[in-house]
Amino acid sequence: MSVTAARGFSAAGVAAGIKSNGNPDLALVVNNGPCRAAAGVFTANRVKAAPVVWSEQVIRGGAVSAVILNSGGANACTGAPGFQDTRATAEKVAAVLDGHRAGEVAVASTGLIGTRLPMDRILPGVETVAAALAEDGGEQAAVAIKTTDSVHKTAVFEGEGWTVGGMAKGAGMLAPGLATMLVVLTTDADLDSKALDKALRGATRLTFDRVDSDGCMSTNDTVLLLASGASGKTPEYAAFAEAVRTVCEDLARQLIGDAEGASKDIRIDVVNAATEDDAVEAGRSIARNNLLKCAIHGEDPNWGRVLSAIGTTGASFEPDRLNVAINGVWVCKDGSIGADRDGVDMSGREVVITADLAAGTEAATLWANDLTAEYVHENSAYSS
Amino acid sequence: MSVTAARGFSAAGVAAGIKSNGNPDLALVVNNGPCRAAAGVFTANRVKAAPVVWSEQVIRGGAVSAVILNSGGANACTGAPGFQDTRATAEKVAAVLDGHRAGEVAVASTGLIGTRLPMDRILPGVETVAAALAEDGGEQAAVAIKTTDSVHKTAVFEGEGWTVGGMAKGAGMLAPGLATMLVVLTTDADLDSKALDKALRGATRLTFDRVDSDGCMSTNDTVLLLASGASGKTPEYAAFAEAVRTVCEDLARQLIGDAEGASKDIRIDVVNAATEDDAVEAGRSIARNNLLKCAIHGEDPNWGRVLSAIGTTGASFEPDRLNVAINGVWVCKDGSIGADRDGVDMSGREVVITADLAAGTEAATLWANDLTAEYVHENSAYSS
């Protein structure tokens, strides 16, 4: 159901010939109103793709009437001509749809950095995808934004008379700020852009920002939340924020579960930290430690690599008070040897690392993947 | 010639049975004087192995008469009993050698974190290695500190009537602060600890600190510089500092050349930075980008991943002024598409990435490795 689970939206996904393999590569999501409130969160990378620069500008206007997304090319590091391509795409969408302005059309792109988009395929593709718009087109849209994703990713939360739905793509270059390549969330709740922005930032901070597949931050990360108001309902803010967080968490977990070449999903629970920031910093350092990620791939409960990762951070802790559990077995106690490592069962897909900083009462959970030969293969065998 | 190239030193390496495969695993370097001045630089990891804590204390005393080094176990995260093991090892060395005090015996260990050392092997081993001491024992010592190193690493610089020599081990967990697991440098120059410290810090800052094989910082990194004064010469400080830097650079390059599973050595020249710190920060971010490291393994001149890495830093730059060359071909100009990627030849072992920040006149060079399936295999197949 994806982005069309909420009322007031139509969507479509088509193969426009951007990808050479003929797979779907162009998606359109249209907000049919009555409202067009929207919020967006974008990559913290200072090298931003043209569609990110464009869509940030659109979001500042406070309204989004449509989102056009392409896979098969990131339109990043393409200079002024690349930005002109993004603008031309938005203008084409506005021209093809009735009652839309280019300044309210968000654009998102994903694929190889540093190549121009084939505009001779995209502009006719906009006509094709607009002609295919349907109130149940959410799945096709989700399929069309895939790059190396093995499956398309959607999630839905049903509120009382209102709905939040969404789609995501992302399988590599997943790292905080944001973790995800492209996400579009829709709701038929009637809320203004300010409320949407607050709910979206609160949700991404705890979900996409805490997913770190490979430590690499994208130039194109975009998360959009569009509200049509078609349900006629204005939910309590807290209930709505929780719904957005739930959908984001679901999609974030799907991203980690489908990360390039991964064989394990790693949940990192940092507990008893002095501050939440400390917990996140320690968690990120653990999430990014290649040696640990290799050990987990090999089902080796190598807790020394967890301590070594924590030791590189500025978090508050005393080395001889640190405790680490792997899948519930406290293999490290007081910074030293704890329970027998042989008691740890790491045969499942999910591995839980609990890092107890013994420095306070704050906590954070992060998600990561193991490092595998398949990851290396997927990212060395061809440009992406 | 290693640590015995300089006069006034003897060394040995033996198999003490710490490693289960019977390979050499215990090395001893003795400074026979007349001086015993010394300096040391240690890991910046806050989780420090027992021998690091011990040796930092020894160095603060200003004199080192001997260094005992073992492979086969890091003695890290082993608590108070582990520290007692280190102390007992130093005391044993002092007892076996004439005229030595435990407080002047540095200890270094390398191997798996989180297991106790087999002291029933190490203490008798100290007797064996002391009995094997020889003025040409430097090579054997260098061999005995190997872990996953495929070759032992030594370097020598001949000054005018004085010499600087050294040995190093390290093949994984190589990252700044410091890059190297264990390094012992010796000189027969007559210099005090203060001059040694200044020369050593100056050299490591530009060499071992700028090597980043896998982004993982060790708990055990130790670089020691011992001066015997046996040449009777006191070189000009600048000439001596340059000699130390030359030996460190030689050893650092050998570490990168022998890094676990690597198929490429990557030299990263960051140029036209506003400050040296900016150059180093941008260089480190490039050095640690897994996606780029995979691309280089696949001989793919994926410059977008270089820009994406620079974009995560706080260095001064404008995205649309960045330039990137790979092996001399400027594939990225003004943050956008430059020369044809097909013109880049990446078939050799060494790949040079030049990142032009176009923001000033400072520069820095860093060294890294590619990311390979073999790296994953070496670090997942067994604990290390």
Contacts between the chains, C-beta under 8 A, distances in Angstrom:
chain1	res1	chain2	res2	distance
A	44	B	312	7.7
A	45	B	308	6.3
A	45	B	311	4.1
A	45	B	312	5.8
A	46	B	310	7.9
A	46	B	311	4.4
A	46	B	312	7.5
A	46	B	313	7.8
A	46	B	317	7.8
A	46	B	319	6.1
A	47	B	307	4.8
A	47	B	308	6.0
A	47	B	310	6.6
A	47	B	311	3.2
A	47	B	319	4.8
A	47	B	322	7.6
A	47	B	335	7.3
A	48	B	311	7.7
A	48	B	319	7.2
A	74	B	304	7.4
A	76	B	304	6.4
A	76	B	307	7.8
A	76	B	308	7.8
A	77	B	303	7.8
A	77	B	304	5.6
A	77	B	307	5.3
A	77	B	332	6.7
A	77	B	335	5.8
A	77	B	336	5.7
A	77	B	337	7.2
A	78	B	336	5.7
A	78	B	337	6.6
A	79	B	320	6.6
A	79	B	334	6.6
A	79	B	335	6.5
A	79	B	336	3.3
A	79	B	337	7.4
A	81	B	336	7.9
A	82	B	336	7.2
A	112	B	304	6.8
A	113	B	302	7.7
A	113	B	304	2.5
A	113	B	305	7.1
A	113	B	307	6.9
A	113	B	308	6.4
A	114	B	302	7.9
A	114	B	303	6.0
A	114	B	304	4.1
A	114	B	307	7.6
A	114	B	331	8.0
A	114	B	332	6.9
A	114	B	336	7.8
A	114	B	337	5.9
A	115	B	337	7.2
A	116	B	337	7.2
A	172	B	291	6.8
A	173	B	291	6.0
A	173	B	308	7.4
A	214	B	290	5.0
A	214	B	291	6.6
A	215	B	288	7.2
A	215	B	289	7.6
A	215	B	290	6.0
A	216	B	289	5.8
A	216	B	290	6.0
A	216	B	291	4.8
A	216	B	305	7.6
A	216	B	308	6.9
A	216	B	309	7.7
A	217	B	308	6.8
A	217	B	311	7.4
A	217	B	312	4.9
A	218	B	308	6.9
A	219	B	304	7.5
A	219	B	307	7.3
A	219	B	308	5.3
A	219	B	311	6.5
A	288	B	215	7.2
A	289	B	215	7.7
A	289	B	216	5.8
A	290	B	214	5.0
A	290	B	215	6.0
A	290	B	216	6.1
A	290	B	290	7.2
A	290	B	371	7.7
A	290	B	375	7.8
A	290	B	379	7.5
A	291	B	172	6.8
A	291	B	173	6.0
A	291	B	214	6.6
A	291	B	216	4.8
A	291	B	379	5.4
A	294	B	375	7.4
A	294	B	376	5.3
A	294	B	378	8.0
A	294	B	379	3.5
A	294	B	380	4.2
A	295	B	379	6.6
A	295	B	380	6.2
A	295	B	383	7.3
A	296	B	380	8.0
A	297	B	376	6.5
A	297	B	380	4.4
A	298	B	379	7.6
A	298	B	380	3.1
A	298	B	381	5.8
A	298	B	382	7.5
A	300	B	380	6.8
A	300	B	382	7.3
A	300	B	383	5.4
A	302	B	113	7.7
A	302	B	114	7.9
A	302	B	383	5.5
A	303	B	77	7.8
A	303	B	114	6.0
A	304	B	74	7.4
A	304	B	76	6.4
A	304	B	77	5.6
A	304	B	112	6.8
A	304	B	113	2.5
A	304	B	114	4.1
A	304	B	219	7.5
A	305	B	113	7.1
A	305	B	216	7.6
A	307	B	47	4.8
A	307	B	76	7.8
A	307	B	77	5.3
A	307	B	113	6.9
A	307	B	114	7.7
A	307	B	219	7.3
A	308	B	45	6.3
A	308	B	47	6.0
A	308	B	76	7.8
A	308	B	113	6.4
A	308	B	173	7.4
A	308	B	216	6.9
A	308	B	217	6.8
A	308	B	218	6.9
A	308	B	219	5.3
A	309	B	216	7.7
A	310	B	46	7.9
A	310	B	47	6.6
A	311	B	45	4.1
A	311	B	46	4.4
A	311	B	47	3.2
A	311	B	48	7.7
A	311	B	217	7.4
A	311	B	219	6.5
A	312	B	44	7.6
A	312	B	45	5.8
A	312	B	46	7.5
A	312	B	217	4.9
A	313	B	46	7.8
A	317	B	46	7.8
A	319	B	46	6.1
A	319	B	47	4.9
A	319	B	48	7.2
A	320	B	79	6.6
A	322	B	47	7.6
A	331	B	114	8.0
A	332	B	77	6.7
A	332	B	114	6.9
A	334	B	79	6.7
A	335	B	47	7.2
A	335	B	77	5.8
A	335	B	79	6.5
A	336	B	77	5.6
A	336	B	78	5.7
A	336	B	79	3.4
A	336	B	81	7.9
A	336	B	82	7.2
A	336	B	114	7.8
A	337	B	77	7.2
A	337	B	78	6.6
A	337	B	79	7.4
A	337	B	114	5.9
A	337	B	115	7.2
A	337	B	116	7.3
A	371	B	290	7.7
A	371	B	376	5.7
A	371	B	380	7.9
A	372	B	376	5.9
A	373	B	373	3.5
A	373	B	376	4.9
A	373	B	377	6.6
A	375	B	290	7.8
A	375	B	294	7.4
A	375	B	376	7.7
A	376	B	294	5.3
A	376	B	297	6.5
A	376	B	371	5.7
A	376	B	372	5.9
A	376	B	373	4.9
A	376	B	375	7.7
A	376	B	376	6.3
A	377	B	373	6.6
A	378	B	294	8.0
A	379	B	290	7.5
A	379	B	291	5.4
A	379	B	294	3.5
A	379	B	295	6.6
A	379	B	298	7.6
A	380	B	294	4.2
A	380	B	295	6.2
A	380	B	296	7.9
A	380	B	297	4.4
A	380	B	298	3.0
A	380	B	300	6.8
A	380	B	371	7.9
A	381	B	298	5.7
A	382	B	298	7.5
A	382	B	300	7.3
A	383	B	295	7.3
A	383	B	300	5.4
A	383	B	302	5.5
